[in-house]
Amino acid sequence: LNSYTSITGKSPMLPQFALGLHAGTYSGGTWGYEDKTSDQYVVELAGKYRALGIPVDLLWLDSTWRLFGEKGGKGATSFEWRDTFKNPKGMFDSIYAMNYKMVGLHLRPRFDNAKKLNLLDQAQAKGFTYPENGKPGEFVNFFDDKATQWWWDNGVMRVAKLGAKFLKTDEGSAFGALANESEKVGPTGKEAERLHNLFPLAYAKAPFLEFEKLNGFRGLNQTREGYSGIQRYPYIFAGDWPSEWQYFAPVVKAGLNVGLSGVGSWAHCMGGFEHQADPELYIRWVQFGMFSPIALVFGMDHPGYKEPWNYGEQALQNFKKYDLLRYRLFPYLYSSMHQQYATGLPMMRALVLNHQDDENVYEIGDQYMFGDNFMVAPVTTKGAVTRSIYLPEGTWFNYYTGEKFAGKSYHHVVAPLDTIPLFVKAGSIIPMQPEMIYAGEKPVDVITLDVFPYADSKYDLYEDDNLSSTYKTGNFSMTKITSFLKDSQLTLNIAKPSGAFKPSNHRYLAKIHWNGRTAPKSVSENGNMLEKLKSVDSLDKAAGWYYDAKVNVIWIKSTGNNDRDLSLKVN
């Protein structure tokens, strides 16, 4: 993968906030209900996420924001707002005032004419559409720099100047093939066939790079199709899978396969896209979605639209629980994203990737590693409250309970409806940030280290400015964290960050899973004894340590911060 992506391109890092929730909407009216769309619906949707305390950072309006034109209908883009959108700029402004980071719009690669705009006629007159049967066609000619720039200046900038900050570039596969929404096939012939696979790349590349310049931070583009190299313009989503149990497990496998193909930044519609979702399916799919490289919720079922509050109270609480956990895991996910950029190793990894000599993993398509440490095992069977899993060589711990499991063996585990089975490698060190409902809501003044001690282990915490592209030229830092366990003595070393970037100051809160060992007698930091406190809540206000015997967890709050090397010792 490293060699392959060295040739076809590494997947660049997205802004850190893009690890948060991406929510799509038909603005209140999918196809057949277009009269119900409105900018007010979108503003109220954004507000409801905030009011319910559901973390989210990106929102996009799918196809019904725009008028379907005279020639291409649903399969083309007129760039003209529906009359039901009274104040698009006010809509964008209102959403950004709620601390959303990016609001985007869906489009398709054909130009079209509508009531007031005739961009198709203009583009054809200038020769900026790809020819069809010897005549001016309807597809923007993204292989022509001048045509691409005209599309940007006269089409995309109409919405970008109002507040749009990214696009969903849909249906690039319709170039030289049958479209989803019409009988049109677009350009034909040998040249069109040759360019068919390349068109989605050129289509995604244009807005990715242009918005990167316009926004002043790292690019982001959502697309449905791609080819070798699409990882350079993240991200790609899995397409319009129906909301039915039979399609759930294949989507998990699709994520593993696309990762093995060098595409790490990948998403899918939690709960499925088409049809009303069974609440149980919605719950299980959301659990998987929150442990996917990109977390995305979107559907076309009217009036549910996969909005978390439309599938029952249990579904809502499940959504919020795992979304909040995902936001806490930002430091871990962000470090994994940098690893993906540097090495080509995807965030979501088929077990065979790291265990190529273990024949037991060759056919496993419903479990995966998420970063270096997490083993995720979604429940994809209706009514199931248990499932069988395979743990590769080594020692593993249940993430929730700390229970120890032997590797290179099968296990049958309990998985009640509100629980996705999660395991971590022995020795795992998992960095976490404070709970937030949007990226940057609070300063990251304490980083929690969730430690599952076992022999000797290490973790490299990656940090940069979360936004700019200067990481490509070395403007980042690494914090080396090591754990050494011998009998009932543990040493946790946290080095001062090294590298060109200087992170903000933060202290550390170590959560050490101490299963099966004698209660600690003392804890020191850099040779100085720390005070034993009376409760874990006391650590909110003071440095020290506390041992929770009921759950066998040692909590240690450091006195020093990341401006120095720290050594925490448990005896």
Secondary structure, DSSP 4 states (H G I P E B T S, - for coil): -HHHHHHH---PPPPGGGGSEEEEE-TT--TT-GGG--HHHHHHHHHHHHHTT----EEEE-GGGB---SSSGGGSB---B-TT-S-HHHHHHHHHHTT--EEEEEE-SBB-B-SS-BHHHHHHHHT-B--BTTB--SBB-TTSHHHHHHHIIIIIHHHHTTT--EEEE--GGGTTS--SSSS---S-SHHHHHHTTTHHHHHHHHHHHHHHHHHTS----EES---TTGGGS--EE----BSSHHHHHHHHHHHHHHHHTT--SEE-BTT-SBSPPPHHHHHHHHHHHHTSSSEEE----TTTTT-GGGS-HHHHHHHHHHHHHHHHTHHHHHHHHHHHHHH---SEE-HHHH-TT-GGGTT--S-EEETTTEEE----STT-SEEEEEE-SSEEEETTT--EEESSEEEEEE--TT---EEEETT-EEEE----SSTTSS---EEEEEE---SEEEEEEEE--SSSSGGGGT--EEEEEEEEEETTEEEEEEPPPEES--PPP-EEEEEEE-TTSPPP--EEETTEEPPBPS-GGGGGTS-EEEEETTTTEEEEEEEEETTS-EEEEE-
